[in-house]
Amino acid sequence: MEQNLLNWIFIGFGAVVSWIAKIIWGTVKDLERKIAETQQSIPETYVRRDDFKDAVKDMRDGMREGFKHVEQRLDVLFQKLDQKEDRN
């Protein structure tokens, strides 16, 4: 009778341990799948820091170039205003 009881205890313990292992294994596989999906979507969603810095630098250079033209035109307008005769 004792051996039979011990066998049933070990069988029950084994079943519980294998059930817990199955749950953990499924969770790990699900996390691996989610990590793989995230790794694929990161380049589409986020920008790398150095790429962002390069883009901002290019944008600043373009803005400086555009403002040079605006400053040149304003200088011409101010010169014309200074040369007006009806100015007091």
Secondary structure, 3 states (H helix, E strand, C coil): CHHHHHHHHHHHHHHHHHHHHHHHHHHHHHHHHHHHHHHHHHHHHCCCHHHHHHHHHHHHHHHHHHHHHHHHHHHHHHHHHHHCCCCC
